[in-house]
């Protein structure tokens, strides 16, 4: 029986629920600022999400439609312009790496359930593919279930026990705390080509660390990673003996509140020398 004005006043005084944390967060103190308690990628929700979307992804990838497929979308489709650019660029890289042979061996660093293995087979008909993927145990288990013809590695010793025509890291190298060590290991395993893509790049400030909460992708976890300075990457590549063949644009640029610079994703294709050097 309260007057409407009183009801409105009571509603205004009611405590509001706290705002959800942002998807992206700048960590001013780097890995020391929350990096240790982030769950990372080795959680069941990540594996389950990739498993649940797998059949639709394969159907889209192996059909005759456009390849604008973002496998992390809530409902994967094939009209994502950014995903199309990334996948077609991968097709160019894979074709270049296999142009003198009817076979191709690939190491996909951080490749999840092995989506690039499906794409490679679709884009390179007639090329015998030896696809290897290095990732976390839960994702490797999911990959073996979905792609028994591929090889999944849970440890670095196993995946680096041989060399590959093409070594790639798509949206993964920047999650390595010591990314220079990881880049050297990938380059050492590459017998011809090293392809690094979907890297969040900055140009005017040194590399810095962010935290991501990827709840919108169905991933109930958090992880930290670098926004890497482009010059730092290229200088390190030159120091370990890599030669830049082509740089790529990737149309992703997530906003991060308070970050010193907004990133723009990009990619690089390097030619490896017979012996990669240690800086």
MARLO-252657 format. One record per atom (N, C-alpha, C): z, y, x; residue in three letters. Coordinates in pm, whole numbers, padded with zeros to 5 digits, always signed. Layout:
ZYXALA ...
This chain:
+00000-00120+00082UNK +00000+00000+00000UNK +00000+00127+00086UNK -00021+00111+00217UNK -00021+00228+00305UNK -00148+00310+00284UNK -00139+00440+00300UNK -00259+00525+00291UNK -00358+00489+00402UNK -00488+00505+00377UNK -00590+00472+00480UNK -00567+00541+00612UNK -00519+00667+00609UNK -00499+00738+00734UNK -00391+00671+00818UNK -00289+00616+00754UNK -00184+00546+00827UNK -00237+00415+00884UNK -00318+00346+00805UNK -00376+00220+00853UNK -00463+00246+00976UNK -00545+00352+00971UNK -00630+00385+01086UNK -00546+00418+01208UNK -00434+00488+01187UNK -00346+00523+01299UNK -00284+00398+01360UNK -00242+00304+01277UNK -00183+00180+01328UNK -00286+00099+01406UNK -00410+00097+01357UNK -00515+00026+01429UNK -00538+00088+01566UNK -00534+00223+01569UNK -00557+00292+01696UNK -00446+00264+01796UNK -00325+00241+01745UNK -00210+00216+01833UNK -00199+00071+01876UNK -00278-00017+01811UNK -00272-00160+01845UNK -00321-00181+01989UNK -00250-00259+02069UNK -00294-00282+02208UNK -00433-00346+02212UNK -00518-00293+02295UNK -00653-00346+02310UNK -00653-00459+02413UNK -00733-00563+02389UNK -00741-00670+02488UNK -00800-00616+02618UNK -00758-00669+02731UNK -00812-00620+02858UNK -00961-00644+02869UNK -01031-00552+02929UNK -01175-00567+02949UNK -01202-00685+03042UNK -01308-00762+03016UNK -01340-00873+03107UNK -01377-00821+03244UNK -01351-00896+03348UNK -01387-00849+03482UNK -01539-00840+03495UNK -01589-00754+03581UNK -01735-00741+03597UNK -01793-00867+03661UNK -01923-00889+03634UNK -01988-01005+03696UNK -01991-00990+03848UNK -02016-00870+03896UNK -02025-00844+04040UNK -01915-00748+04080UNK -01852-00777+04195UNK -01743-00693+04243UNK -01755-00673+04394UNK -01751-00549+04437UNK -01754-00517+04579UNK -01619-00547+04641UNK -01619-00621+04752UNK -01495-00654+04823UNK -01486-00567+04947UNK -01407-00463+04936UNK -01399-00363+05044UNK -01353-00424+05176UNK -01264-00525+05169UNK -01212-00587+05290UNK -01284-00717+05324UNK -01401-00738+05268UNK -01481-00854+05304UNK -01423-00985+05256UNK -01442-01088+05334UNK -01399-01222+05295UNK -01248-01232+05281UNK -01174-01143+05345UNK -01029-01145+05333UNK -00983-01095+05195UNK -01071-01026+05125UNK -01036-00964+04997UNK -01078-01054+04881UNK -01015-01169+04870UNK -01041-01256+04757UNK -01136-01370+04783UNK -01191-01378+04903UNK -01287-01485+04930UNK -01224-01623+04938UNK -01098-01628+04979UNK -01035-01759+05002UNK -01006-01832+04871UNK -00980-01757+04763UNK -00942-01823+04639UNK -01058-01843+04542UNK -01179-01805+04580UNK -01295-01828+04495UNK -01328-01978+04493UNK -01356-02030+04374UNK -01377-02174+04361UNK -01507-02221+04426UNK -01609-02136+04423UNK -01735-02174+04483UNK -01823-02256+04390UNK -01919-02325+04451UNK -02022-02395+04374UNK -01985-02539+04339UNK -01888-02596+04407UNK -01859-02738+04389UNK -01765-02760+04270UNK -01813-02720+04152UNK -01736-02736+04029UNK -01823-02805+03925UNK -01759-02873+03832UNK -01832-02954+03736UNK -01918-02870+03642UNK -01874-02747+03610UNK -01951-02665+03516UNK -02090-02632+03571UNK -02101-02613+03702UNK -02231-02584+03762UNK -02321-02706+03751UNK -02270-02821+03788UNK -02348-02944+03779UNK -02387-02974+03635UNK -02294-02959+03541UNK -02323-02987+03400UNK -02430-02893+03345UNK -02422-02765+03382UNK -02520-02668+03334UNK -02660-02705+03382UNK -02674-02742+03509UNK -02806-02779+03561UNK -02855-02909+03498UNK -02765-03002+03473UNK -02804-03128+03409UNK -02853-03106+03267UNK -02782-03022+03191UNK -02815-02999+03051UNK -02952-02933+03034UNK -02993-02852+03131UNK -03120-02780+03121UNK -03235-02850+03192UNK -03207-02965+03251UNK -03302-03029+03340UNK -03432-03070+03271UNK -03422-03141+03159UNK -03542-03192+03093UNK -03634-03078+03051UNK -03576-02969+03002UNK -03661-02855+02964UNK -03726-02793+03087UNK -03651-02782+03195UNK -03708-02728+03319UNK -03826-02812+03365UNK -03809-02943+03369UNK -03917-03032+03415UNK -04038-03020+03324UNK -04015-03013+03194UNK -04126-03000+03100UNK -04205-02872+03124UNK -04136-02762+03147UNK -04203-02635+03172UNK -04275-02635+03306UNK -04213-02695+03407UNK -04269-02692+03542UNK -04392-02780+03555UNK -04397-02889+03482UNK -04506-02985+03497UNK -04616-02967+03394UNK -04601-02871+03304UNK -04706-02843+03207UNK -04810-02750+03266UNK -04892-02691+03179UNK -05001-02604+03223UNK -04970-02457+03197UNK -04851-02426+03154UNK -04815-02288+03124UNK -04775-02211+03247UNK -04743-02083+03230UNK -04699-02002+03343UNK -04567-02052+03399UNK -04543-02017+03525UNK -04425-02067+03596UNK -04313-01963+03603UNK -04300-01885+03498UNK -04191-01788+03494UNK -04062-01852+03446UNK -04016-01953+03519UNK -03905-02037+03476UNK -03779-02002+03554UNK -03680-01949+03486UNK -03549-01927+03546UNK -03458-02040+03498UNK -03428-02134+03586UNK -03352-02251+03543UNK -03207-02216+03510UNK -03161-02097+03549UNK -03024-02057+03518UNK -03012-01979+03388UNK -03124-01953+03321UNK -03119-01884+03193UNK -03047-01972+03091UNK -02989-01907+02990UNK -02918-01983+02886UNK -03010-02085+02821UNK -03132-02043+02791UNK -03236-02133+02741UNK -03360-02110+02827UNK -03385-02195+02924UNK -03499-02172+03014UNK -03631-02159+02938UNK -03706-02055+02974UNK -03840-02035+02922UNK -03935-02022+03039UNK -04057-01977+03012UNK -04154-01965+03121UNK -04221-01829+03125UNK -04151-01725+03078UNK -04211-01591+03074UNK -04132-01489+03155UNK -04047-01534+03246UNK -03969-01444+03331UNK -04056-01399+03449UNK -04092-01270+03452UNK -04182-01219+03556UNK -04125-01239+03696UNK -03994-01213+03711UNK -03933-01228+03842UNK -03935-01371+03890UNK -03900-01464+03802UNK -03903-01606+03839UNK -04045-01650+03872UNK -04143-01598+03797UNK -04283-01633+03824UNK -04323-01591+03965UNK -04285-01468+04004UNK -04319-01421+04138UNK -04255-01509+04245UNK -04130-01547+04224UNK -04059-01629+04322UNK -04122-01767+04334UNK -04156-01829+04221UNK -04210-01965+04223UNK -04352-01967+04279UNK -04435-01871+04241UNK -04571-01868+04295UNK -04568-01839+04445UNK -04475-01754+04489UNK -04460-01730+04632UNK -04422-01859+04704UNK -04331-01936+04644UNK -04297-02065+04703UNK -04420-02154+04713UNK -04507-02153+04610UNK -04629-02233+04616UNK -04716-02194+04733UNK -04726-02063+04760UNK -04803-02016+04876UNK -04742-02069+05006UNK -04610-02059+05017UNK -04541-02104+05139UNK -04561-02253+05159UNK -04542-02332+05053UNK -04556-02477+05064UNK -04700-02516+05099UNK -04798-02447+05041UNK -04938-02475+05072UNK -04969-02442+05217UNK -04914-02331+05266UNK -04935-02293+05406UNK -04874-02397+05500UNK -04756-02445+05466UNK -04688-02542+05552UNK -04757-02677+05552UNK -04834-02709+05449UNK -04897-02842+05439UNK -05048-02838+05457UNK -05103-02725+05500UNK -05248-02708+05496UNK -05323-02799+05591UNK -05260-02849+05697UNK -05326-02936+05792UNK -05288-03083+05772UNK -05227-03115+05660UNK -05177-03251+05639UNK -05180-03284+05491UNK -05175-03412+05462UNK -05166-03456+05323UNK -05023-03494+05286UNK -04926-03451+05370UNK -04786-03477+05341UNK -04704-03354+05381UNK -04584-03344+05325UNK -04499-03230+05354UNK -04353-03273+05342UNK -04275-03246+05447UNK -04131-03270+05440UNK -04060-03136+05426UNK -03965-03130+05333UNK -03894-03007+05302UNK -03744-03032+05307UNK -03670-02940+05369UNK -03526-02934+05354UNK -03494-02810+05273UNK -03433-02831+05158UNK -03396-02723+05066UNK -03245-02702+05077UNK -03206-02597+05150UNK -03064-02569+05175UNK -03003-02501+05052UNK -02902-02564+04993UNK -02841-02507+04874UNK -02930-02519+04752UNK -03002-02630+04742UNK -03105-02646+04639UNK -03056-02700+04506UNK -02924-02713+04488UNK -02872-02758+04359UNK -02918-02898+04325UNK -02964-02916+04202UNK -03012-03047+04156UNK -03153-03077+04204UNK -03214-02984+04278UNK -03344-03011+04338UNK -03462-02955+04260UNK -03447-02836+04203UNK -03554-02778+04123UNK -03682-02755+04204UNK -03667-02718+04332UNK -03787-02694+04412UNK -03863-02822+04443UNK -03797-02936+04437UNK -03870-03062+04452UNK -03967-03083+04338UNK -03922-03055+04216UNK -04010-03064+04099UNK -04125-02965+04111UNK -04093-02842+04152UNK -04197-02740+04164UNK -04298-02774+04272UNK -04251-02829+04384UNK -04343-02865+04492UNK -04442-02971+04446UNK -04396-03069+04372UNK -04486-03174+04323UNK -04586-03118+04223UNK -04541-03021+04141UNK -04632-02962+04044UNK -04736-02872+04110UNK -04696-02801+04214UNK -04784-02705+04279UNK -04876-02766+04384UNK -04839-02883+04436UNK -04917-02944+04544UNK -04960-03085+04503UNK -05041-03100+04400UNK -05087-03234+04363UNK -05169-03295+04476UNK -05144-03421+04503UNK -05217-03488+04610UNK -05148-03483+04745UNK -05041-03405+04757UNK -04964-03397+04881UNK -04840-03485+04867UNK -04822-03577+04958UNK -04705-03665+04957UNK -04583-03584+04999UNK -04484-03578+04912UNK -04368-03493+04937UNK -04247-03576+04978UNK -04185-03534+05089UNK -04058-03591+05134UNK -03955-03480+05119UNK -03888-03479+05004UNK -03799-03368+04968UNK -03654-03404+04995UNK -03587-03315+05071UNK -03445-03330+05102UNK -03372-03205+05055UNK -03254-03224+05002UNK -03174-03113+04951UNK -03031-03124+05005UNK -02978-03015+05057UNK -02839-03009+05103UNK -02759-02922+05007UNK -02653-02979+04950UNK -02568-02900+04861UNK -02431-02964+04852UNK -02350-02913+04759UNK -02213-02960+04739UNK -02213-03099+04674UNK -02104-03175+04692UNK -02101-03314+04642UNK -02135-03328+04493UNK -02080-03243+04407UNK -02108-03258+04264UNK -02255-03234+04232UNK -02317-03137+04297UNK -02457-03111+04274UNK -02545-03220+04333UNK -02505-03275+04447UNK -02580-03387+04505UNK -02576-03508+04413UNK -02460-03535+04356UNK -02448-03648+04264UNK -02539-03628+04143UNK -02544-03506+04092UNK -02632-03475+03979UNK -02778-03490+04021UNK -02812-03441+04139UNK -02949-03453+04187UNK -02994-03597+04203UNK -02908-03681+04256UNK -02945-03823+04271UNK -02967-03889+04135UNK -02889-03848+04039UNK -02905-03901+03902UNK -03039-03859+03842UNK -03078-03733+03863UNK -03198-03679+03801UNK -03324-03704+03881UNK -03311-03717+04015UNK -03428-03735+04101UNK -03401-03844+04204UNK -03404-03969+04164UNK -03374-04076+04259UNK -03475-04085+04373UNK -03593-04024+04356UNK -03695-04030+04461UNK -03669-03928+04572UNK -03577-03835+04551UNK -03544-03733+04652UNK -03421-03777+04732UNK -03397-03706+04841UNK -03281-03734+04927UNK -03185-03616+04922UNK -03059-03643+04891UNK -02958-03538+04882UNK -02852-03559+04990UNK -02818-03450+05057UNK -02723-03454+05168UNK -02600-03371+05132UNK -02483-03431+05148UNK -02359-03360+05123UNK -02300-03300+05250UNK -02348-03342+05365UNK -02291-03292+05491UNK -02403-03244+05582UNK -02369-03152+05670UNK -02467-03091+05759UNK -02519-03190+05862UNK -02433-03278+05912UNK -02476-03374+06014UNK -02591-03459+05963UNK -02584-03497+05838UNK -02688-03580+05779UNK -02819-03504+05765UNK -02814-03385+05708UNK -02941-03313+05684UNK -03002-03260+05813UNK -02920-03234+05915UNK -02973-03183+06041UNK -02998-03293+06144UNK -03000-03416+06101UNK -03027-03527+06193UNK -03175-03543+06223UNK -03258-03464+06158UNK -03403-03470+06180UNK -03460-03330+06160UNK -03592-03318+06178UNK -03659-03190+06156UNK -03755-03203+06038UNK -03797-03088+05985UNK -03879-03084+05864UNK -03995-02986+05883UNK -04106-03013+05814UNK -04220-02920+05821UNK -04180-02782+05769UNK -04101-02782+05663UNK -04059-02656+05601UNK -03909-02664+05570UNK -03835-02568+05620UNK -03693-02554+05584UNK -03681-02426+05503UNK -03612-02435+05390UNK -03602-02320+05304UNK -03460-02302+05252UNK -03425-02178+05222UNK -03299-02146+05157UNK -03329-02038+05055UNK -03323-02075+04929UNK -03353-01982+04821UNK -03225-01948+04747UNK -03182-01823+04760UNK -03060-01780+04694UNK -02937-01852+04742UNK -02931-01885+04873UNK -02820-01967+04921UNK -02765-01925+05056UNK -02847-01875+05149UNK -02796-01850+05283UNK -02687-01744+05284UNK -02693-01649+05194UNK -02594-01540+05195UNK -02456-01584+05148UNK -02444-01708+05100UNK -02312-01761+05065UNK -02240-01822+05185UNK -02307-01832+05296UNK -02244-01883+05418UNK -02162-01772+05483UNK -02037-01801+05506UNK -01949-01698+05565UNK -02003-01652+05700UNK -02046-01745+05784UNK -02110-01710+05910UNK -02259-01737+05893UNK -02329-01643+05834UNK -02469-01663+05799UNK -02557-01675+05923UNK -02519-01614+06034UNK -02600-01625+06156UNK -02601-01768+06208UNK -02486-01835+06204UNK -02479-01976+06246UNK -02565-02062+06154UNK -02556-02037+06024UNK -02637-02113+05929UNK -02786-02089+05952UNK -02824-01966+05975UNK -02965-01935+05997UNK -03018-02003+06123UNK -02937-02007+06229UNK -02977-02076+06351UNK -02994-02225+06326UNK -02902-02286+06252UNK -02912-02429+06223UNK -03037-02459+06141UNK -03068-02374+06043UNK -03188-02394+05963UNK -03314-02379+06047UNK -03315-02280+06134UNK -03431-02259+06220UNK -03451-02376+06316UNK -03341-02430+06367UNK -03350-02544+06460UNK -03408-02667+06392UNK -03381-02682+06262UNK -03431-02798+06188UNK -03575-02781+06142UNK -03630-02660+06154UNK -03764-02632+06103UNK -03868-02661+06210UNK -03956-02753+06180UNK -04065-02789+06271UNK -04192-02717+06226UNK -04186-02585+06226UNK -04303-02508+06185UNK -04268-02384+06107UNK -04195-02401+05994UNK -04176-02288+05904UNK -04032-02280+05853UNK -03980-02157+05848UNK -03850-02130+05788UNK -03870-02023+05682UNK -03830-02057+05559UNK -03850-01968+05444UNK -03714-01933+05385UNK -03678-01805+05394UNK -03552-01755+05339UNK -03586-01657+05227UNK -03539-01684+05107UNK -03574-01597+04996UNK -03458-01580+04899UNK -03478-01487+04805UNK -03374-01448+04710UNK -03246-01409+04786UNK -03267-01327+04888UNK -03156-01274+04966UNK -03127-01132+04918UNK -03003-01100+04880UNK -02970-00961+04844UNK -02966-00874+04969UNK -03058-00778+04976UNK -03077-00699+05098UNK -03036-00554+05077UNK -02978-00496+05180UNK -02953-00352+05187UNK -03016-00299+05315UNK -03042-00170+05319UNK -03115-00114+05432UNK -03037-00009+05511UNK -02950+00066+05445UNK -02890+00182+05511UNK -02745+00162+05553UNK -02683+00052+05509UNK -02543+00026+05545UNK -02535-00115+05604UNK -02429-00143+05682UNK -02412-00278+05734UNK -02389-00379+05621UNK -02408-00506+05651UNK -02384-00612+05554UNK -02242-00604+05499UNK -02226-00633+05371UNK -02094-00633+05310UNK -02083-00750+05211UNK -01961-00773+05164UNK -01932-00892+05083UNK -01906-00852+04938UNK -01956-00935+04847UNK -01932-00916+04704UNK -01880-01047+04645UNK -01821-01036+04529UNK -01774-01150+04453UNK -01854-01156+04324UNK -01900-01276+04286UNK -01975-01292+04162UNK -01902-01385+04067UNK -01903-01347+03940UNK -01849-01430+03833UNK -01966-01467+03741UNK -02028-01581+03762UNK -02153-01614+03692UNK -02132-01681+03558UNK -02037-01629+03480UNK -02004-01694+03352UNK -02123-01696+03257UNK -02209-01594+03264UNK -02321-01585+03172UNK -02422-01697+03193UNK -02419-01762+03310UNK -02509-01874+03338UNK -02447-02009+03303UNK -02328-02006+03244UNK -02260-02131+03212UNK -02181-02187+03328UNK -02162-02107+03433UNK -02089-02151+03551UNK -01946-02097+03542UNK -01851-02183+03520UNK -01711-02143+03508UNK -01649-02142+03647UNK -01688-02046+03728UNK -01643-02040+03867UNK -01664-01899+03919UNK -01623-01876+04040UNK -01648-01750+04111UNK -01681-01784+04255UNK -01764-01700+04316UNK -01792-01721+04458UNK -01825-01589+04524UNK -01808-01587+04655UNK -01833-01468+04735UNK -01959-01487+04818UNK -02022-01378+04851UNK -02142-01385+04933UNK -02174-01249+04993UNK -02268-01251+05085UNK -02308-01129+05156UNK -02418-01056+05080UNK -02416-00925+05086UNK -02534-00842+05067UNK -02575-00805+05209UNK -02685-00862+05254UNK -02718-00859+05396UNK -02809-00742+05432UNK -02778-00682+05546UNK -02861-00575+05598UNK -02992-00634+05650UNK -03103-00579+05604UNK -03235-00632+05639UNK -03258-00631+05790UNK -03221-00524+05857UNK -03242-00515+06001UNK -03158-00619+06076UNK -03037-00644+06029UNK -02953-00746+06093UNK -03020-00883+06087UNK -03081-00916+05975UNK -03149-01045+05963UNK -03267-01052+06058UNK -03349-00949+06058UNK -03469-00952+06142UNK -03434-00949+06290UNK -03330-00877+06328UNK -03288-00876+06468UNK -03238-01015+06509UNK -03163-01080+06422UNK -03114-01214+06454UNK -03230-01312+06462UNK -03327-01298+06372UNK -03445-01386+06376UNK -03517-01373+06509UNK -03537-01251+06555UNK -03604-01230+06684UNK -03521-01287+06798UNK -03389-01272+06791UNK -03302-01320+06898UNK -03306-01471+06912UNK -03329-01544+06803UNK -03331-01690+06811UNK -03473-01746+06819UNK -03571-01657+06836UNK -03707-01703+06863UNK -03795-01722+06743UNK -03765-01659+06631UNK -03849-01670+06512UNK -03950-01556+06507UNK -04065-01584+06450UNK -04170-01483+06436UNK -04196-01461+06287UNK -04184-01337+06242UNK -04203-01306+06101UNK -04352-01316+06065UNK -04382-01401+05967UNK -04519-01416+05918UNK -04546-01329+05796UNK -04450-01325+05705UNK -04469-01247+05583UNK -04334-01213+05521UNK -04323-01092+05467UNK -04206-01051+05392UNK -04242-01046+05244UNK -04146-01080+05157UNK -04174-01090+05014UNK -04079-01002+04934UNK -04129-00952+04823UNK -04047-00880+04727UNK -03995-00977+04622UNK -03870-00961+04585UNK -03809-01041+04478UNK -03749-00943+04379UNK -03796-00942+04253UNK -03752-00839+04157UNK -03615-00867+04097UNK -03514-00863+04183UNK -03375-00875+04140UNK -03295-00768+04214UNK -03211-00696+04141UNK -03131-00590+04201UNK -03005-00568+04117UNK -02910-00661+04121UNK -02792-00648+04036UNK -02705-00529+04078UNK -02656-00451+03981UNK -02568-00339+04013UNK -02427-00389+04042UNK -02365-00333+04144UNK -02228-00368+04181UNK -02149-00238+04190UNK -02051-00224+04103UNK -01973-00101+04099UNK -01902-00076+04231UNK -01911+00045+04280UNK -01845+00092+04403UNK -01907+00036+04531UNK -02013-00042+04521UNK -02076-00092+04643UNK -02140+00025+04719UNK -02141+00020+04852UNK -02195+00132+04929UNK -02346+00149+04915UNK -02416+00046+04869UNK -02560+00057+04848UNK -02601-00051+04748UNK -02693-00018+04660UNK -02745-00119+04567UNK -02843-00208+04642UNK -02831-00338+04621UNK -02918-00431+04693UNK -03052-00444+04622UNK -03150-00492+04694UNK -03279-00535+04640UNK -03309-00671+04701UNK -03325-00772+04619UNK -03351-00904+04673UNK -03487-00908+04742UNK -03498-00996+04841UNK -03623-01011+04913UNK -03628-01145+04982UNK -03738-01168+05055UNK -03755-01296+05124UNK -03838-01280+05250UNK -03829-01380+05338UNK -03901-01379+05465UNK -03954-01518+05496UNK -04074-01524+05547UNK -04130-01648+05599UNK -04145-01633+05750UNK -04079-01721+05824UNK -04082-01717+05970UNK -04158-01838+06024UNK -04228-01815+06134UNK -04289-01925+06212UNK -04191-01959+06322UNK -04163-02087+06335UNK -04070-02128+06440UNK -04145-02167+06566UNK -04080-02147+06678UNK -04136-02189+06806UNK -04090-02330+06834UNK -04153-02396+06933UNK -04112-02535+06962UNK -03962-02550+06988UNK -03903-02450+07053UNK -03760-02455+07080UNK -03697-02326+07034UNK -03607-02338+06938UNK -03532-02221+06891UNK -03421-02192+06990UNK -03407-02066+07024UNK -03308-02028+07125UNK -03178-01982+07062UNK -03071-01996+07137UNK -02941-01946+07093UNK -02918-01807+07151UNK -02878-01711+07064UNK -02861-01572+07113UNK -02742-01564+07209UNK 
